[in-house]
């Protein structure tokens, strides 16, 4: 395998599949099988999942919620998704442990990078919930931070499109795909890959990002094997 330790970022919306909200059991099972396949091959897997399929803090704030409380509700949504994924993994024989940014024992273990790395070394999939534990930060930023903390080789951002394009390919049929792109070009072009804080963290710490289509079974294994699918973002 090209990568020995990865940070996989999944969006909450992806777990909803066509439902638009909640958790689609078929999609959850597909993701679990893909994750088990790479974990069984020897790749150490840390995962961060968003919570947008349940509650998004920024959207809540726009509807009158206090921003801090809205973001805290979003953090709890990521914990629900993390528990669902850990259950799906364990049901197919892949050990997993949930770590939460805020102490929520016994729902999950309180996160520290030392404990998470120990779990990875022991063969567990480490699911890192609760974002950064602070309001005003996205789960993209949480992914970048956790990826750096656990010393991942790469952040894999699983989406429903097969990479980064010059524009949204679902809206603009003339959009063209990048095979690779620098952090600076992502910023200068205003591409919606991740928020600026997350992009800056990855750039400053030399953590490459690969954006790929997670919804096609087998793609995760292809990415960690080094096959040129998706788009790589590099320093």
N, C-alpha and C positions, 0 to 999 in steps of 0.2 A: 504494500500500500504506500502511496505517496505521502500520506499524512498519518501520524501516529496518535495525535490527540487533536480533536476538533471541538469547536463551539458551534452548535447548530441552532440557528435562530428560526423559529416558526412563528407565523402570525396567528393570532386568535381566530381571525376571520377564516383562515384556511381550515381550521378544525370544524367550522360550521358547514363547509362545502356549499352545496346549493341552497341550504336552509336559510342562510343569511344571518342566523343567530343560533346560539346553543352549540351543542357538540354532535356531530354526525358520527355515529358509531362505525360506519363503514370506513370513512376517511381516517378515523382514529386507528382502526385496526391496520389499515394500509401503511400508515406512518410507523406504527409499532413494528411491523414486519421488516420495513426498510431499515429501521434503526437497529433491530436485532441482528440483521444480516451483517452490518458493518461491525457491530460490537463483537459478534462471534468470530469475525476475521482478525480480531486483535486490535482494532482501532478503539481508542478511549474516547468516549462520547459525553460531552456536557451539553445540556440543552437549556435554552431560554425560550419561553413561549409568551406571546402577548396575551392580552385579555379582551381584545376588541369585539369578540363574539358574544361577550357577556356585558361588559361595561367599559366605556372609554372616558377617561377623566376629562379630557379636553372638550369632548362633546357634551358631557354633563355640565361643565362650567358654562358653556354657551346657553344651556337651558336653565341656568339659575343656581346650580350647585356651587357651593364654595369650592374653589379650585383645589385647595389642599385636601378637603374631604373627598372630592371627586377623584383625585389621583389615588387616594388611599383605597377607594372602592375599586379602582382599576387594578391596583396591586393585589387585592383579594381575588379579583377575577383571574389573574394569572396563576394564583395558587390553585383554584378550582381546576383550571386546565392542566396544570402540572400533576395534580392528583389523578386526573383522568388518564393522562398518558402513562404515569407510573403503573397504574392498575392494568392498563392494556399491555404494557411490556411484561409485567409479572405473570399475567395470564398465559403468555406464550413462552414462559421459561427464561425471560431475560431479567436478571436482578436490576433493580433501580432504587435510587434513594432521592427523596425530595428535600431540598434545602431552601429555607425561606430567609429573605433579607431581614425580616422582622421576626423576633422570637415568637413562634406559634406552636411550640411543643404541646401536645404530641402529633399535631397535624404534619409537621415536618421538622427536620433538624435545623437549628439556627445556623445560617450560613457562615462559614469561614473558608478562605481559600485553602487552608491546610486540610480541613476535613474533606472538602470537595476533591482535592488532589488525592488524598488517601483512598477515597471511594473509587476514583477512577483507576488507581493502581491495583485495587482489589477486584476489578472487573465489573463494577456497577456502572450503569448509566446514571450520571449525576444531573438531576433536573433542578435548575436554579430559579426559584420562584420569587415573586415580589419585587421585580425590577431592581433598582438600586436601594429601595427602602425609603426613598425620599420623593416628595412631590416635585413637579416641574421637570422631571426627567422621564424620557420615554423608555420603553423596553429595548429599543435599538441601542440607546446609550447603556442600558443595563447589560446588553449582550456584549458590547465592546469592552466594558469594564470587566465583566466576568471572564471573557476570553483572555484578556491580558493577565488577570489575576491567576487563572489556572494554567497559564503558559501554554495556551493552545497554539498549534501551528498555523491555524487558519480559522476564520469565521465563515461558516456556510449559511447564507441567507436563502432559505427555501421559500419560493414564491410560486405564483401560478403562471408566471411568464418565464421564458427560457433565457433570461439575461437582462442586460441593461440596454435600452434603446435611446435614440436621439429624442424620441417623444413617446408618449403612451401608445404602444402598438394596438391596443384595443380601441383607441379613438382615432389614431392617425395611420392609415394604411401605408403611408410613405416612410414611416419610421424605419431606421436601419439599426441593426444590432452591433454593439461593440464586442469584440472578442476579449479585449483588455483595455483598461483605462486607468489613469492615475487619479489619486485622491483630488489633486488640484483641478483636474479637468472636470471631475464630477461637480466640484464646487463652482467653478467658473461657468459651467453650462447650466447650473441650477437644476441638475438632475435629481429626481426624488428617489434616491437610493436609500439613504438613511438621513436622520437629522444631522445638523452641522456639528453638534457636540459629539455624537458617535463617530462621525467621519474624522473629526480632529483627533479624537482619542486613538483611533486606529492608525492614523498617519503618524502621530507623535511616537507611537510605540511599535511601529513596523508590523502591525497585524494585517495581513492581506485578507480580503473579502472575496468570496465567490458567490455571485447571485445566480441561482439556477431554478429550474422547474422541479419542485418537490412533488408535484401531483402526478408525475409519470413514474410508476413503479420501476425501481431499478436505477433511477437516476442518482440517488444518494451514493450507491455503491460505485457507480461510474465516476462520480466527482472525487471521492476519496482515493480511488485507484489512479487518479491523474488524467482521466480522459478529458479532452478539451470541450466540455460542454459548459454552457453558461458564460458568464463574464467575470473575469478576475479584476479586482481593483487593487492596485499596488502603489507603493510609495513613488 
